C-alpha cells in the first residue's frame, strides 16, 4: 500500500462519515418535526382543556352566586313558620 492508497482510503472513510452524518441529521430533523407536531397537538389539547375548565368554573361561580342570593333572601325573611331549622 502506498501513500496514494492511504489517501484514497482516508477520502473514502471521510466521505462515508459525512454521508452518515448527513443521514443522521435528516433522521434527526424528522424526529424534530414529529416532536414539534406532537407538542403542537398537545398544546391545542391543553388549550381546549383550559376552555372547558373556564366554563366549568364560570358555571360553579354562577351556582354559588345564586345559592348565596337565595341564602340572603331566606335569612332576611326569617324562619318559615312551622319548620324547625334544627331538625334534619
TORVOLO-666302 format. One record per atom (N, C-alpha, C): residue number from 1; residue in one letter; chain; atom name; x, y, z. Coordinates in Angstrom, 3 decimals. Layout:
N
PT/NUM/A/A/CA/X/Y/Z
...
# end
This chain:
88
PT/1/X/A/N/0.853/-1.195/0.000
PT/1/X/A/CA/0.000/0.000/0.000
PT/1/X/A/C/0.883/1.237/0.000
PT/2/X/A/N/0.592/2.072/-0.917
PT/2/X/A/CA/1.368/3.303/-0.988
PT/2/X/A/C/0.606/4.462/-0.366
PT/3/X/A/N/1.223/5.618/-0.329
PT/3/X/A/CA/0.579/6.799/0.230
PT/3/X/A/C/-0.709/7.157/-0.489
PT/4/X/A/N/-0.736/6.890/-1.785
PT/4/X/A/CA/-1.949/7.214/-2.552
PT/4/X/A/C/-3.118/6.334/-2.099
PT/5/X/A/N/-2.847/5.075/-1.828
PT/5/X/A/CA/-3.878/4.162/-1.353
PT/5/X/A/C/-4.394/4.609/0.013
PT/6/X/A/N/-3.513/5.025/0.894
PT/6/X/A/CA/-3.912/5.510/2.211
PT/6/X/A/C/-4.761/6.771/2.054
PT/7/X/A/N/-4.344/7.658/1.136
PT/7/X/A/CA/-5.089/8.888/0.907
PT/7/X/A/C/-6.505/8.567/0.434
PT/8/X/A/N/-6.639/7.653/-0.551
PT/8/X/A/CA/-7.965/7.304/-1.059
PT/8/X/A/C/-8.810/6.613/0.014
PT/9/X/A/N/-8.195/5.821/0.847
PT/9/X/A/CA/-8.923/5.189/1.946
PT/9/X/A/C/-9.431/6.256/2.914
PT/10/X/A/N/-8.573/7.250/3.174
PT/10/X/A/CA/-8.962/8.334/4.060
PT/10/X/A/C/-10.122/9.133/3.461
PT/11/X/A/N/-10.035/9.438/2.178
PT/11/X/A/CA/-11.096/10.186/1.495
PT/11/X/A/C/-12.387/9.369/1.517
PT/12/X/A/N/-12.291/8.080/1.228
PT/12/X/A/CA/-13.481/7.229/1.235
PT/12/X/A/C/-14.093/7.182/2.635
PT/13/X/A/N/-13.256/7.008/3.639
PT/13/X/A/CA/-13.733/6.946/5.016
PT/13/X/A/C/-14.377/8.273/5.429
PT/14/X/A/N/-13.761/9.390/5.072
PT/14/X/A/CA/-14.299/10.710/5.395
PT/14/X/A/C/-15.630/10.925/4.688
PT/15/X/A/N/-15.713/10.518/3.430
PT/15/X/A/CA/-16.962/10.639/2.672
PT/15/X/A/C/-18.054/9.798/3.311
PT/16/X/A/N/-17.697/8.604/3.732
PT/16/X/A/CA/-18.659/7.726/4.394
PT/16/X/A/C/-19.138/8.343/5.710
PT/17/X/A/N/-18.239/8.898/6.482
PT/17/X/A/CA/-18.625/9.571/7.729
PT/17/X/A/C/-19.549/10.752/7.455
PT/18/X/A/N/-19.228/11.526/6.428
PT/18/X/A/CA/-20.058/12.676/6.064
PT/18/X/A/C/-21.449/12.204/5.650
PT/19/X/A/N/-21.508/11.119/4.870
PT/19/X/A/CA/-22.794/10.578/4.445
PT/19/X/A/C/-23.632/10.163/5.658
PT/20/X/A/N/-23.030/9.436/6.593
PT/20/X/A/CA/-23.769/9.004/7.782
PT/20/X/A/C/-24.168/10.187/8.660
PT/21/X/A/N/-23.304/11.186/8.708
PT/21/X/A/CA/-23.643/12.386/9.469
PT/21/X/A/C/-24.857/13.084/8.848
PT/22/X/A/N/-24.847/13.237/7.528
PT/22/X/A/CA/-25.988/13.862/6.851
PT/22/X/A/C/-27.252/13.026/7.007
PT/23/X/A/N/-27.095/11.724/6.949
PT/23/X/A/CA/-28.232/10.826/7.141
PT/23/X/A/C/-28.792/10.980/8.556
PT/24/X/A/N/-27.920/11.065/9.546
PT/24/X/A/CA/-28.391/11.225/10.919
PT/24/X/A/C/-29.047/12.584/11.108
PT/25/X/A/N/-28.547/13.620/10.433
PT/25/X/A/CA/-29.175/14.934/10.514
PT/25/X/A/C/-30.580/14.902/9.915
PT/26/X/A/N/-30.716/14.218/8.784
PT/26/X/A/CA/-32.039/14.103/8.151
PT/26/X/A/C/-32.987/13.346/9.069
PT/27/X/A/N/-32.515/12.255/9.658
PT/27/X/A/CA/-33.336/11.486/10.587
PT/27/X/A/C/-33.678/12.320/11.810
PT/28/X/A/N/-32.687/13.049/12.300
PT/28/X/A/CA/-32.893/13.887/13.474
PT/28/X/A/C/-33.909/14.984/13.182
PT/29/X/A/N/-33.846/15.588/12.005
PT/29/X/A/CA/-34.802/16.646/11.670
PT/29/X/A/C/-36.202/16.067/11.515
PT/30/X/A/N/-36.295/14.799/11.062
PT/30/X/A/CA/-37.600/14.150/11.015
PT/30/X/A/C/-38.116/13.957/12.438
PT/31/X/A/N/-37.242/13.560/13.349
PT/31/X/A/CA/-37.635/13.411/14.744
PT/31/X/A/C/-38.086/14.748/15.317
PT/32/X/A/N/-37.362/15.791/14.983
PT/32/X/A/CA/-37.701/17.121/15.473
PT/32/X/A/C/-39.073/17.539/14.928
PT/33/X/A/N/-39.306/17.290/13.643
PT/33/X/A/CA/-40.596/17.645/13.042
PT/33/X/A/C/-41.730/16.860/13.699
PT/34/X/A/N/-41.506/15.570/13.927
PT/34/X/A/CA/-42.524/14.753/14.599
PT/34/X/A/C/-42.761/15.235/16.022
PT/35/X/A/N/-41.696/15.552/16.707
PT/35/X/A/CA/-41.806/16.039/18.093
PT/35/X/A/C/-42.545/17.376/18.128
PT/36/X/A/N/-42.241/18.243/17.175
PT/36/X/A/CA/-42.902/19.541/17.102
PT/36/X/A/C/-44.395/19.375/16.841
PT/37/X/A/N/-44.742/18.486/15.934
PT/37/X/A/CA/-46.155/18.206/15.654
PT/37/X/A/C/-46.847/17.695/16.899
PT/38/X/A/N/-46.204/16.763/17.604
PT/38/X/A/CA/-46.766/16.220/18.839
PT/38/X/A/C/-46.986/17.327/19.868
PT/39/X/A/N/-45.992/18.193/20.037
PT/39/X/A/CA/-46.100/19.265/21.022
PT/39/X/A/C/-47.194/20.265/20.641
PT/40/X/A/N/-47.326/20.557/19.346
PT/40/X/A/CA/-48.392/21.460/18.896
PT/40/X/A/C/-49.763/20.862/19.203
PT/41/X/A/N/-49.915/19.562/18.956
PT/41/X/A/CA/-51.186/18.895/19.258
PT/41/X/A/C/-51.459/18.919/20.759
PT/42/X/A/N/-50.426/18.704/21.529
PT/42/X/A/CA/-50.583/18.699/22.986
PT/42/X/A/C/-50.987/20.079/23.509
PT/43/X/A/N/-50.372/21.120/22.965
PT/43/X/A/CA/-50.730/22.486/23.357
PT/43/X/A/C/-52.188/22.755/23.014
PT/44/X/A/N/-52.628/22.317/21.834
PT/44/X/A/CA/-54.024/22.520/21.442
PT/44/X/A/C/-54.972/21.799/22.397
PT/45/X/A/N/-54.618/20.572/22.780
PT/45/X/A/CA/-55.442/19.829/23.728
PT/45/X/A/C/-55.498/20.546/25.072
PT/46/X/A/N/-54.378/21.072/25.519
PT/46/X/A/CA/-54.348/21.780/26.798
PT/46/X/A/C/-55.165/23.069/26.721
PT/47/X/A/N/-55.111/23.756/25.583
PT/47/X/A/CA/-55.928/24.960/25.420
PT/47/X/A/C/-57.412/24.601/25.486
PT/48/X/A/N/-57.778/23.488/24.855
PT/48/X/A/CA/-59.175/23.030/24.911
PT/48/X/A/C/-59.576/22.703/26.346
PT/49/X/A/N/-58.697/22.031/27.079
PT/49/X/A/CA/-58.981/21.691/28.478
PT/49/X/A/C/-59.141/22.948/29.318
PT/50/X/A/N/-58.310/23.946/29.069
PT/50/X/A/CA/-58.408/25.205/29.814
PT/50/X/A/C/-59.752/25.863/29.543
PT/51/X/A/N/-60.198/25.847/28.288
PT/51/X/A/CA/-61.501/26.427/27.961
PT/51/X/A/C/-62.619/25.699/28.707
PT/52/X/A/N/-62.549/24.374/28.757
PT/52/X/A/CA/-63.563/23.603/29.481
PT/52/X/A/C/-63.531/23.921/30.976
PT/53/X/A/N/-62.333/24.048/31.525
PT/53/X/A/CA/-62.213/24.388/32.939
PT/53/X/A/C/-62.768/25.779/33.227
PT/54/X/A/N/-62.532/26.714/32.329
PT/54/X/A/CA/-63.078/28.067/32.497
PT/54/X/A/C/-64.600/28.031/32.499
PT/55/X/A/N/-65.182/27.255/31.570
PT/55/X/A/CA/-66.642/27.147/31.511
PT/55/X/A/C/-67.194/26.495/32.774
PT/56/X/A/N/-66.526/25.453/33.242
PT/56/X/A/CA/-66.978/24.777/34.458
PT/56/X/A/C/-66.878/25.716/35.658
PT/57/X/A/N/-65.784/26.465/35.747
PT/57/X/A/CA/-65.620/27.412/36.845
PT/57/X/A/C/-66.681/28.507/36.777
PT/58/X/A/N/-66.958/28.992/35.597
PT/58/X/A/CA/-68.000/30.009/35.426
PT/58/X/A/C/-69.347/29.473/35.900
PT/59/X/A/N/-69.645/28.220/35.558
PT/59/X/A/CA/-70.902/27.604/35.976
PT/59/X/A/C/-70.962/27.474/37.505
PT/60/X/A/N/-69.874/27.043/38.117
PT/60/X/A/CA/-69.824/26.895/39.572
PT/60/X/A/C/-70.013/28.247/40.252
PT/61/X/A/N/-69.345/29.275/39.724
PT/61/X/A/CA/-69.474/30.606/40.331
PT/61/X/A/C/-70.905/31.134/40.205
PT/62/X/A/N/-71.559/30.876/39.079
PT/62/X/A/CA/-72.957/31.293/38.921
PT/62/X/A/C/-73.847/30.579/39.937
PT/63/X/A/N/-73.636/29.276/40.070
PT/63/X/A/CA/-74.438/28.499/41.028
PT/63/X/A/C/-74.182/28.972/42.462
PT/64/X/A/N/-72.946/29.266/42.778
PT/64/X/A/CA/-72.600/29.754/44.110
PT/64/X/A/C/-73.253/31.107/44.360
PT/65/X/A/N/-73.217/31.962/43.364
PT/65/X/A/CA/-73.840/33.277/43.493
PT/65/X/A/C/-75.348/33.143/43.706
PT/66/X/A/N/-75.984/32.250/42.951
PT/66/X/A/CA/-77.428/32.017/43.109
PT/66/X/A/C/-77.705/31.477/44.508
PT/67/X/A/N/-76.887/30.549/44.958
PT/67/X/A/CA/-77.059/29.963/46.291
PT/67/X/A/C/-76.917/31.029/47.380
PT/68/X/A/N/-75.928/31.890/47.237
PT/68/X/A/CA/-75.731/32.953/48.221
PT/68/X/A/C/-76.904/33.939/48.206
PT/69/X/A/N/-77.414/34.247/47.018
PT/69/X/A/CA/-78.565/35.155/46.920
PT/69/X/A/C/-79.792/34.540/47.596
PT/70/X/A/N/-80.003/33.247/47.348
PT/70/X/A/CA/-81.151/32.573/47.969
PT/70/X/A/C/-80.976/32.533/49.483
PT/71/X/A/N/-79.771/32.287/49.947
PT/71/X/A/CA/-79.498/32.249/51.387
PT/71/X/A/C/-79.778/33.610/52.010
PT/72/X/A/N/-79.378/34.669/51.317
PT/72/X/A/CA/-79.615/36.024/51.807
PT/72/X/A/C/-81.109/36.319/51.881
PT/73/X/A/N/-81.850/35.898/50.848
PT/73/X/A/CA/-83.301/36.121/50.835
PT/73/X/A/C/-83.954/35.371/51.977
PT/74/X/A/N/-83.582/34.119/52.201
PT/74/X/A/CA/-84.182/33.328/53.285
PT/74/X/A/C/-83.813/33.905/54.646
PT/75/X/A/N/-82.588/34.387/54.782
PT/75/X/A/CA/-82.146/34.959/56.053
PT/75/X/A/C/-82.925/36.234/56.367
PT/76/X/A/N/-83.164/37.050/55.355
PT/76/X/A/CA/-83.902/38.298/55.554
PT/76/X/A/C/-85.362/38.040/55.908
PT/77/X/A/N/-85.927/36.977/55.335
PT/77/X/A/CA/-87.346/36.679/55.604
PT/77/X/A/C/-87.536/36.060/56.979
PT/78/X/A/N/-86.514/35.449/57.490
PT/78/X/A/CA/-86.621/34.800/58.792
PT/78/X/A/C/-87.081/33.371/58.623
PT/79/X/A/N/-87.228/32.677/59.736
PT/79/X/A/CA/-87.624/31.267/59.665
PT/79/X/A/C/-89.054/31.127/59.163
PT/80/X/A/N/-89.278/30.045/58.455
PT/80/X/A/CA/-90.621/29.742/57.954
PT/80/X/A/C/-91.416/29.146/59.102
PT/81/X/A/N/-92.615/29.677/59.365
PT/81/X/A/CA/-93.422/29.162/60.472
PT/81/X/A/C/-93.710/27.669/60.307
PT/82/X/A/N/-93.612/26.933/61.413
PT/82/X/A/CA/-93.944/25.504/61.394
PT/82/X/A/C/-92.778/24.604/61.026
PT/83/X/A/N/-91.630/25.182/60.638
PT/83/X/A/CA/-90.469/24.362/60.267
PT/83/X/A/C/-89.350/24.636/61.267
PT/84/X/A/N/-88.890/23.574/61.873
PT/84/X/A/CA/-87.799/23.713/62.810
PT/84/X/A/C/-86.481/23.614/62.038
PT/85/X/A/N/-85.610/24.573/62.195
PT/85/X/A/CA/-84.342/24.586/61.462
PT/85/X/A/C/-83.291/23.702/62.129
PT/86/X/A/N/-83.606/23.199/63.308
PT/86/X/A/CA/-82.645/22.344/63.991
PT/86/X/A/C/-82.887/20.880/63.688
PT/87/X/A/N/-84.008/20.541/63.035
PT/87/X/A/CA/-84.313/19.143/62.717
PT/87/X/A/C/-83.899/18.832/61.277
PT/88/X/A/N/-83.265/17.685/61.129
PT/88/X/A/CA/-82.913/17.199/59.788
PT/88/X/A/C/-83.020/15.723/59.752
# end
